């Protein structure tokens, strides 16, 4: 039995292949807009898993959880039932307790969705905590060098 894929690191970004299932689509067979958020979450989760820092392990060992503070998303083109897509994830600025994540969904070379998120580390008491140093070091593999902090998606 083979394990599900956590994707791969390619060209300084994490790439997670996905297939569009019936449950992901609306009545017209097109990915329902809210389901893109689930796909993006899978990309971020599998990036951490591939780097050796699963959500559950961080919560158990350090009482660290991740929360999305901000999400800006552009829906550019639809994906349809049974298509293969990829979720591409990289990091922008890494700050004390938060970081910017840059994500896109692609079908081949075609960009379907583009998103920019601010993700924060929270402790058990619900207050921000510093990004653990070993996680910061691991995420450095997918930092877009020279990426300025942006409050808007660049189109």
C-alpha positions in Angstrom: 0.0 0.0 0.0 1.4 3.4 -0.9 1.0 6.5 1.3 -0.7 9.6 0.0 1.7 12.1 -1.5 2.9 15.1 0.3 4.1 16.6 -2.9 7.6 17.8 -3.7 9.8 20.9 -3.6 10.6 22.1 -7.1 12.2 25.4 -8.1 11.9 26.8 -4.6 8.2 26.1 -4.1 6.1 23.2 -2.8 4.0 21.5 -5.5 1.0 19.3 -4.5 -0.8 17.4 -7.2 -4.5 17.0 -6.8 -7.5 15.6 -8.8 -10.8 17.4 -8.9 -13.5 15.0 -7.6 -17.3 15.2 -8.0 -17.7 16.4 -4.4 -15.4 19.4 -5.3 -17.7 20.7 -8.0 -21.0 22.6 -8.4 -23.9 21.5 -10.6 -22.0 22.6 -13.7 -19.0 20.4 -12.9 -16.8 23.4 -12.1 -14.8 23.6 -8.8 -17.0 25.5 -6.3 -15.2 28.7 -5.2 -15.1 27.8 -1.5 -13.4 24.5 -2.2 -10.3 26.3 -3.5 -9.7 27.3 0.1 -9.6 23.6 1.1 -7.2 22.9 -1.8 -4.9 25.7 -0.6 -5.1 24.5 3.0 -4.0 21.0 1.8 -1.0 22.7 0.0 0.1 24.5 3.2 -0.4 21.4 5.4 1.5 19.1 3.0 4.3 21.6 2.8 4.7 21.4 6.5 4.5 17.6 6.5 7.1 17.3 3.8 9.4 19.6 5.8 8.9 17.3 8.8 6.7 19.7 10.8 3.2 18.2 10.9 0.4 20.3 12.5 -0.3 17.7 15.2 3.4 17.4 16.2 3.8 21.2 16.5 0.7 21.4 18.7 1.8 18.4 20.9 5.4 19.4 21.3 5.2 23.2 21.4 1.5 24.1 21.8 1.7 25.9 18.4 -1.2 26.1 16.0 -1.5 28.0 12.7 -4.3 30.4 12.0 -5.1 32.3 8.8 -5.2 36.0 9.7 -5.7 37.3 6.2 -6.5 35.8 2.8 -6.8 37.5 -0.6 -7.7 35.3 -3.5 -8.2 35.8 -7.2 -10.2 33.3 -9.2 -8.8 33.5 -12.7 -10.0 30.4 -14.6 -12.2 27.4 -13.7 -11.1 23.8 -13.0 -13.5 21.0 -13.9 -14.4 17.5 -12.8 -11.6 14.9 -13.2 -8.9 17.4 -14.1 -5.5 17.2 -12.5 -4.3 20.4 -10.9 -1.3 21.4 -8.7 -1.2 23.7 -5.7 2.0 25.6 -5.6 3.0 27.1 -2.2 5.9 29.4 -1.3 6.6 31.9 1.5 7.1 35.6 1.4 8.2 37.5 4.4 8.9 35.5 7.6 8.2 37.7 10.7 8.3 37.0 14.4 4.9 35.3 14.9 3.6 35.3 11.3 4.5 34.8 7.7 3.1 35.5 4.2 2.3 32.5 2.1 1.9 32.8 -1.7 -0.1 30.1 -3.4 -1.5 29.3 -6.8 -3.5 26.6 -8.4 -2.3 25.5 -11.8 -3.4 23.2 -14.6 -0.1 22.7 -16.4 1.4 26.2 -16.9 -2.0 27.8 -16.7 -2.7 29.7 -13.4 -6.3 29.1 -12.2 -6.3 30.7 -8.7 -3.8 33.0 -7.0 -3.9 33.6 -3.2 -1.8 35.5 -0.7 -2.2 34.8 3.0 -0.9 35.9 6.3 -0.6 33.0 8.6 0.1 33.4 12.3 1.4 31.0 15.0 -0.8 30.9 18.1 -0.1 29.3 21.5 -2.5 27.3 23.6 -3.8 30.5 25.3 -4.9 31.9 21.9 -2.1 34.5 21.8 0.6 34.9 19.1 3.8 33.0 19.7 7.1 33.2 17.8 7.6 31.0 14.8 9.7 28.1 16.1 13.3 28.4 14.9 13.4 24.9 13.3 10.2 25.6 11.4 11.6 29.0 10.2 14.8 27.2 9.0 12.7 24.6 7.2 10.5 27.1 5.5 13.5 29.0 4.2 13.6 26.4 1.4 10.5 27.9 -0.1 11.0 31.6 0.6 10.7 33.8 -2.5 13.9 35.8 -2.2 13.5 39.6 -2.2 9.7 39.2 -1.8 8.4 42.5 -0.4 5.5 42.3 2.1 2.4 42.9 0.1 -1.1 43.7 1.1 -2.5 43.0 -2.4 -2.1 40.3 -4.9 0.0 41.4 -7.8 -1.6 40.5 -11.1 
